[in-house]
Amino acid sequence: MPSRESTSRDRPLVDIRDVSVQFGTQRVLRNLSLTIPRGQTCCIIGESGCGKTVLLKSLVGLLRPTSGEVLFDGKNLSRLSDKELTRERIRLGYLFQNAALFDSMTVGQNVAFPLRQHRQVTDKQVQELVLARLAEVGLPDTVVTKKPAELSGGMRKRVGLARALVLNPELMLYDEPTTGLDPIMSDVINELIMSTRRHHNVTGIVITHDMRTAHKVADRVVMLYPLPRLSPEESQVIFDGTPEELERCKDRRVRQFIRGEAGERLMELRQSSAMMPAH
């Protein structure tokens, strides 16, 4: 009979079961199912408005699905109490699109914030952990006393990553990690995502429009498609495979996205604009 520990290791860390999310009459996700095994880095791509960020919010329990289940390590997040949900969230790291640093705090205080909230640690231990995480993302000790406004965009992203890693998460969620960065700094962030996986053995979910990121960091790529342009019987997942398989995919919608081609999308936008009432 398998032990409880081996059973836990065998099940997917993230299990999304038939999830739908609707705001009023607008449905954003429809019957979406997706499993993420432990140790995998999965990039989720797709046009703006296809539900990527809504999915991410569902994964951290910030948004309850209209129907379906989101399981983290076998636990249904919608059924947890606030205390239980907080306990599970500590096992997650979240790199926000804009880093989401506290402007009034120093870099050191920002990185230390999760430790102060969730761990019983001494000031000396906090200092050691903060400096270790900053070094891990390539930032010197001298940034500790700086405020976020004094940092470049790439440095703020790296501070955000250091903060996300400070509690040693099992799952890292990256929301558009390279948005607003130049190509070189984007690649620095990509390298850090890869080294985070190697050094911490974390599972990763990366929301991105950046195909260079998808090709570099992903074991697996999932592409979502906006519901308004799908028939009721079509799956919202229009691709699920490796980056190499993505390059060979013949689906016109996938090819247009990865190549950045407007195709008939521009005509659709013009038609939609023409149907809007004039003011």
C-alpha positions as CSV (number, residue, x, y, z in Angstrom):
1,M,0.0,0.0,0.0
2,P,1.6,3.4,-1.0
3,S,2.4,5.7,1.8
4,R,0.6,9.1,2.2
5,E,3.9,10.9,1.3
6,S,4.3,9.0,-2.0
7,T,0.7,9.5,-2.9
8,S,1.1,13.3,-2.3
9,R,4.2,13.3,-4.6
10,D,2.4,11.4,-7.3
11,R,-0.6,13.7,-7.6
12,P,-0.4,17.0,-9.6
13,L,0.5,20.1,-7.6
14,V,-2.2,22.1,-9.4
15,D,-5.4,20.5,-10.6
16,I,-7.9,22.7,-12.4
17,R,-11.2,20.8,-12.9
18,D,-13.9,22.0,-15.3
19,V,-13.5,25.7,-14.1
20,S,-15.8,28.4,-15.4
21,V,-15.6,32.1,-14.3
22,Q,-18.3,34.6,-15.2
23,F,-18.7,38.3,-14.3
24,G,-22.3,39.2,-14.8
25,T,-23.2,38.1,-18.3
26,Q,-19.5,37.9,-19.4
27,R,-18.0,34.5,-19.2
28,V,-14.2,34.5,-19.2
29,L,-13.3,30.9,-18.6
30,R,-15.5,28.0,-19.7
31,N,-15.1,24.4,-18.4
32,L,-11.3,24.7,-18.3
33,S,-9.4,21.7,-17.1
34,L,-5.6,21.6,-16.6
35,T,-3.2,19.8,-14.4
36,I,0.4,20.9,-13.6
37,P,2.7,18.2,-12.3
38,R,5.3,18.9,-9.7
39,G,8.5,20.3,-11.0
40,Q,7.1,21.4,-14.3
41,T,7.3,25.0,-15.7
42,C,4.2,25.7,-17.7
43,C,3.7,28.9,-19.8
44,I,0.2,30.0,-20.4
45,I,-0.1,32.2,-23.5
46,G,-2.9,33.9,-25.4
47,E,-4.4,37.2,-26.5
48,S,-5.4,39.8,-24.0
49,G,-8.8,39.0,-22.6
50,C,-8.6,35.2,-23.0
51,G,-8.6,34.7,-19.2
52,K,-5.0,34.2,-18.3
53,T,-4.9,36.6,-15.3
54,V,-8.4,35.4,-14.1
55,L,-7.0,31.9,-14.1
56,L,-4.0,33.1,-12.1
57,K,-6.2,34.8,-9.5
58,S,-8.2,31.6,-9.2
59,L,-5.0,29.7,-8.5
60,V,-4.2,31.8,-5.5
61,G,-7.7,31.9,-4.1
62,L,-8.3,35.6,-4.9
63,L,-11.2,34.7,-7.1
64,R,-13.7,31.9,-6.6
65,P,-14.7,30.1,-9.8
66,T,-18.4,30.3,-10.8
67,S,-18.3,26.5,-11.2
68,G,-15.6,23.8,-11.1
69,E,-12.7,23.2,-8.7
70,V,-9.2,24.5,-8.3
71,L,-7.1,22.1,-6.3
72,F,-3.7,22.9,-4.9
73,D,-1.8,19.8,-3.6
74,G,-5.2,18.0,-3.4
75,K,-7.0,20.8,-1.5
76,N,-10.0,22.5,-3.0
77,L,-9.2,26.2,-2.5
78,S,-12.9,27.2,-2.6
79,R,-13.7,25.0,0.4
80,L,-10.9,26.3,2.7
81,S,-11.5,28.7,5.6
82,D,-9.6,32.0,5.5
83,K,-7.0,30.7,7.9
84,E,-6.5,27.5,5.9
85,L,-6.3,29.5,2.6
86,T,-3.6,31.7,4.2
87,R,-1.7,28.6,5.2
88,E,-1.8,27.3,1.6
89,R,-0.9,30.7,0.1
90,I,2.4,30.7,2.1
91,R,3.4,27.8,-0.1
92,L,3.0,30.0,-3.2
93,G,5.3,32.7,-4.6
94,Y,3.8,35.4,-6.8
95,L,5.8,37.8,-9.0
96,F,3.3,40.5,-10.0
97,Q,3.4,42.2,-13.4
98,N,4.5,45.5,-11.9
99,A,6.4,43.9,-9.0
100,A,3.8,45.4,-6.6
101,L,6.4,46.7,-4.1
102,F,5.4,48.9,-1.2
103,D,6.6,52.4,-2.1
104,S,6.9,53.5,1.5
105,M,9.2,50.6,2.4
106,T,12.9,50.1,1.6
107,V,13.9,47.1,-0.6
108,G,15.0,45.2,2.6
109,Q,11.7,45.8,4.2
110,N,9.8,44.7,1.1
111,V,11.7,41.4,0.9
112,A,11.4,40.8,4.6
113,F,7.6,41.5,4.6
114,P,6.5,37.9,4.2
115,L,8.9,36.7,6.8
116,R,7.6,39.2,9.3
117,Q,4.0,38.2,8.6
118,H,4.4,34.4,8.5
119,R,7.5,33.3,10.3
120,Q,8.9,33.5,13.8
121,V,12.4,34.7,13.0
122,T,15.0,36.9,14.7
123,D,16.1,40.2,13.1
124,K,19.5,38.6,12.4
125,Q,17.8,35.7,10.5
126,V,15.6,38.1,8.6
127,Q,18.7,40.1,7.5
128,E,20.5,36.9,6.4
129,L,17.6,35.6,4.4
130,V,16.9,39.0,2.8
131,L,20.6,39.4,1.7
132,A,20.7,35.8,0.5
133,R,17.6,36.2,-1.7
134,L,18.8,39.5,-3.1
135,A,22.1,38.0,-4.0
136,E,20.3,35.1,-5.7
137,V,18.6,37.5,-8.1
138,G,21.8,39.4,-8.7
139,L,21.3,42.5,-6.5
140,P,24.0,43.9,-4.2
141,D,23.6,44.5,-0.5
142,T,23.6,48.3,-1.2
143,V,20.1,48.2,-2.5
144,V,18.7,47.2,0.9
145,T,18.2,50.7,2.0
146,K,16.8,52.1,-1.3
147,K,13.2,52.8,-2.0
148,P,11.5,51.2,-5.1
149,A,11.3,54.7,-6.8
150,E,15.1,54.7,-6.9
151,L,15.3,51.4,-8.8
152,S,15.1,50.6,-12.5
153,G,12.2,48.5,-13.8
154,G,14.4,45.4,-14.0
155,M,15.7,45.9,-10.5
156,R,12.1,46.2,-9.2
157,K,11.2,43.0,-10.9
158,R,14.2,41.3,-9.3
159,V,13.3,42.6,-5.8
160,G,9.8,41.3,-6.4
161,L,11.2,37.9,-7.3
162,A,13.4,37.9,-4.2
163,R,10.4,38.7,-2.0
164,A,8.4,35.9,-3.7
165,L,11.2,33.4,-3.0
166,V,11.9,34.4,0.6
167,L,9.5,31.8,2.1
168,N,10.8,28.9,-0.2
169,P,7.6,28.4,-2.1
170,E,6.6,25.1,-3.8
171,L,4.8,26.9,-6.6
172,M,5.9,30.1,-8.3
173,L,3.4,32.2,-10.3
174,Y,4.8,34.7,-12.7
175,D,2.4,37.3,-14.2
176,E,3.9,38.8,-17.4
177,P,7.4,38.7,-15.8
178,T,9.2,40.5,-18.8
179,T,6.6,43.2,-19.6
180,G,8.1,46.6,-19.9
181,L,11.7,45.4,-19.9
182,D,14.3,45.7,-22.6
183,P,15.4,42.5,-24.4
184,I,18.6,42.0,-22.3
185,M,16.8,42.5,-18.9
186,S,14.0,40.3,-20.2
187,D,16.5,37.5,-20.7
188,V,18.0,38.2,-17.2
189,I,14.5,37.5,-15.8
190,N,14.1,34.4,-17.9
191,E,17.5,33.1,-16.6
192,L,16.3,33.8,-13.1
193,I,13.1,31.8,-13.6
194,M,15.2,28.9,-14.8
195,S,17.7,29.1,-12.0
196,T,14.8,29.4,-9.5
197,R,13.5,26.1,-10.7
198,R,16.9,24.4,-10.6
199,H,18.0,25.6,-7.2
200,H,14.6,25.4,-5.4
201,N,12.9,22.6,-7.4
202,V,9.8,24.7,-7.7
203,T,6.8,24.2,-10.0
204,G,6.2,27.3,-12.1
205,I,3.3,28.8,-14.0
206,V,4.2,31.7,-16.2
207,I,1.6,34.0,-17.8
208,T,3.3,35.7,-20.8
209,H,2.9,37.3,-24.2
210,D,6.6,37.0,-24.8
211,M,7.4,34.1,-27.0
212,R,11.1,34.3,-26.2
213,T,10.1,33.6,-22.5
214,A,7.9,30.7,-23.5
215,H,10.6,29.1,-25.6
216,K,13.3,29.5,-23.0
217,V,11.7,28.7,-19.7
218,A,8.8,26.3,-20.5
219,D,8.6,22.5,-20.4
220,R,5.0,23.0,-21.6
221,V,3.0,25.7,-23.3
222,V,-0.8,26.1,-23.0
223,M,-2.6,28.6,-25.2
224,L,-6.0,29.9,-24.3
225,Y,-8.4,31.6,-26.8
226,P,-11.0,34.3,-26.1
227,L,-14.5,32.7,-25.6
228,P,-16.3,35.3,-27.8
229,R,-14.5,33.9,-30.8
230,L,-15.2,30.2,-30.0
231,S,-18.2,28.1,-30.8
232,P,-20.0,26.7,-27.7
233,E,-18.5,23.2,-28.3
234,E,-14.9,24.3,-28.8
235,S,-12.3,24.0,-26.0
236,Q,-10.8,27.2,-24.7
237,V,-7.4,25.4,-24.8
238,I,-6.3,25.5,-28.4
239,F,-2.8,24.2,-27.8
240,D,-1.1,22.1,-25.1
241,G,2.4,20.8,-25.8
242,T,6.1,21.5,-25.7
243,P,7.7,24.7,-27.2
244,E,9.0,22.5,-30.0
245,E,5.5,21.3,-30.8
246,L,4.3,24.8,-30.6
247,E,6.6,25.8,-33.5
248,R,5.2,23.0,-35.6
249,C,1.6,23.6,-34.8
250,K,-0.6,24.1,-37.9
251,D,-3.5,25.8,-36.2
252,R,-4.0,29.1,-37.9
253,R,-4.9,30.9,-34.6
254,V,-1.8,29.6,-32.9
255,R,0.5,30.5,-35.8
256,Q,-0.8,34.0,-36.0
257,F,-0.2,34.6,-32.2
258,I,3.3,33.2,-32.1
259,R,4.3,35.1,-35.2
260,G,2.6,38.3,-34.1
261,E,0.5,38.5,-37.3
262,A,-2.8,40.5,-37.3
263,G,-4.4,38.4,-40.1
264,E,-8.1,38.7,-40.1
265,R,-8.1,40.0,-36.5
266,L,-7.7,43.6,-37.7
267,M,-10.8,43.2,-39.9
268,E,-12.7,41.7,-36.9
269,L,-11.7,44.8,-34.8
270,R,-12.8,47.2,-37.5
271,Q,-16.2,45.4,-37.8
272,S,-16.6,45.5,-34.0
273,S,-15.8,49.2,-34.0
274,A,-18.3,49.9,-36.8
275,M,-21.1,48.2,-34.8
276,M,-20.6,50.4,-31.8
277,P,-23.1,53.2,-31.5
278,A,-21.9,56.7,-32.3
279,H,-21.8,59.3,-29.6
